[in-house]
């Protein structure tokens, strides 16, 4: 689902003159993610060399409706973001959810790095 979204966003970005993955993610990815009601996505950091992103999602629908958990809960959100960034960057990205609403944190936060 994330990779398919990235394909569509790259087409839209081209029409807007955007080529850089970080700008596509900030301007289209985060805005559309938020506008469809999945939560409010903030791109805290995004670097290309080395590939890295730190993404915070406030009001993550997936975790706000979950039962209390001792470990991160965002399976769908994590997978969508991983697919999206993997497609845009052309390498497999993995996400580690460091904070999660289902655990009692105020937001879900994801560290995104290339698979080793």
Secondary structure, DSSP 8 states (H G I E B T S, - for coil): -HHHHHHHHHHHHHHHT---HHHHIIIIIHHHHHHTTS-EEEEEEEEETTEEEEEEEET-HHHHTS---SS---HHHHHHHHHHHHHHHTS-EEEEEEE-GGGT-SSEEEEEEE--
